[in-house]
Amino acid sequence: MKRIFEVDPWKVTSHIFNPEDKRLQESMTAIGNDYMGIRGNFEEGYSADGLQGTYLAGVWFPDKTRVGWWKNGYPEYFGKSLNAPSFINVEITVNGERVDLAKSKFSDFYLSLDMHQGLLTRSYVYEGKDVKVKFEFNRFLSNKIKEAALIDIKATVLEGSAKIKFNAKIDSNVVNEDSNYDEHFWQPLGEDGEGRTVQVITKPNPYEGVPQFTVLLKQGLKANGEKIEGKVTTTTGVLSETVEVELNENDTYELEKDVVVVTSRDVEPAEQAKKATDLLDAVQSESFVDNLADHTAIWEKRWEQSDIVIAGDEAAQQGIRFNILQLFMTYYGEDRRLNVGPKGFTGEKYGGATYWDTEAYIVPMYLAVTKPEVTKALLEYRHEQLPGAYHNAKQQGLKGALFPMVTFNGIECHNEWEITFEEIHRNADIPFAIYQYTNYTGDDSYVKDEGMDVLVGTARFWADRVHFSKRKGKYMIHGVTGPNEYENNVNNNWFTNTMARWLIGYTLERLPKATAEAQKRVAVTDEEKAKWQDIVDNMYLPEDKELGIFVQHDTFLDKDLRPVSEIEDQRPINQNWSWDKILRSPFIKQADVLQGIYFLNDHYTMEQKEKNFDFYEPMTVHESSLSPCIHSILAAELGKKEKAVELYERTARLDLDNYNNDTVDGLHITSMSGSWLAIVQGFAGMRYDADHLKFNPFVPDKWNHYSFKLNYRGRLIEVYADHKEIKVSLLKGADLEIIVKGDKVQLKEGETQCLKA
Ligand code: BGC
């Protein structure tokens, strides 16, 4: 655990710069606008260790697979979000000396991410020979003109006189740190000094259907609010524009650098220069301050709908806001071709690709904080990728559709056998989002039509993947990896078997209600239906009646079972133990049986929930960021308030406090929704079925109160809870009956219902 930023309800601020924490600082101060994102790199450059990271949504490269030992069925490539040409750079020299915080003398360092609007501010006093200059940097990625990045730099001479040279650059000589064969994925197409542009294209690739992307970047400068032109030079893939000023004591000079980035996802390569000119003109026709105001107005609306207010615990408050901010900076659902990568735009790990994280963690939050169309777009994203899913199943010699563990286009690109071939629970978790969407929104048009293609495709996969054990007279699923990736190749993982059975059962239930068109398309035969029903009726689900628990997999109970408290000094085990030791151990990376109890919450009794929680949680190391929130929600349901709060804090401040010692790689974007879920589904006990929205709130002892808002079937609802009362207000929309603490409550627009806590 390491906290390098101060606790504040609306800011992530530091007054200290420690080079050892450079990468951590970069991850924590990454900003994005769901079109692109940048790590918290310094504009003036930084010559010591760091990761210059710029990522453009949906721009990726198929990096040829590299494995120690090739196994049949491995994907040919791993899709990676490309580290894009770097465009924030403005190198600075003062009286001939390069300003570089790795080498220069400086004081009064300040760095702050303002969460109201994702504005990154930094300042320090540069101390050169006979000169002191205060530099202030502000940057944001515009929500109004998504292609635009705005950077404002102020230099004020505090002592002496300064000849300052600014070199504003676009640099496409960038590599992905994690490139498998140290390849450069970008090839320059040309630099236009006069037009201030650089255009690049991704390397040709041999894979069918994987596009080449062309990107054009254009910069424009302003000095003290007026457009200026510096002296331009170009080298291959690089544009440099220099401006020199001479300042005396107390003089201030303000340089604004505006950049627009257009990609072939939206604009044909031949049209990009023109489009960039138009966009840059639009940006530069307004001042930095006015552009920022437009951008902030969009954030204000978002916060108005989705802020969670926590009174009495600033660390908890900062945690939830940081997570909501980072999530919305990654994905706000405005481009339906996109999805949410586990690290968003904040690092290279996980390649910016789509995982089951989206359906399991993002969907339940986004259903309530964004418009229903956003979640529907996420569902349709998978529908469009069904051909890839059929391809993946075929690769494994199986029928039906297998959604990938990692993908950009539906084709699996993960390449570790224990995940690629075995972590197949995803193929029920992903369709589970259809069930969530249908129940939450009350809109069954998707499940009746396109959703049916997904359900039947995945049901066919499961029906082929199970086998019948004659000895036990049951259907089984062998050779899998459950969500707990600290065990592989296990037989009858309870979670996988349970979710596969659920998926087949749900498909059978919904099929007769599907549109005639969809039924014709999927053409399920009577024979198939009978087989599916037999699987539902006879799926093997390991259980230990004496312990009162579902068993994680066939041999789990034969392990050397002991609590995590016995190995406290050896954690995190994934950084301290050899892999075989981890695999043999009873320690669980993330919710596994408990993930199933969380998903199918209303299938189980409180006693079953409690017994399983008490058995598995003490053996769980939570070394996936996806883990603590699920446990927090279940602990809250079971009245284990302290545990619920402890795990909430771990979820909400996972990156702010670097709990898993891996935030240097980037933020844990997809698990950030977990902190929202821990408050709303955990502390406030929000559940829903096809008919009702339900709450069962409690307030953590340390907090005074909390409140949040939800979109629900065309309404905006606010829930407030303190230690004495619960208030539910229908801010907008038609009358509604909800259930609070088991009782029916009638909501009317503009009115608040108060209930005793
Ligand atoms: C987790 C997976 C998850 C992936 C991406 C892994 O560490 O075990 O469940 O999908 O990270 O977040």
Residues whose N, C-alpha, C, O or C-beta is under 5 A from the ligand:
A	BS01	BGC	P342 Y355 D357 P483 E485 S624
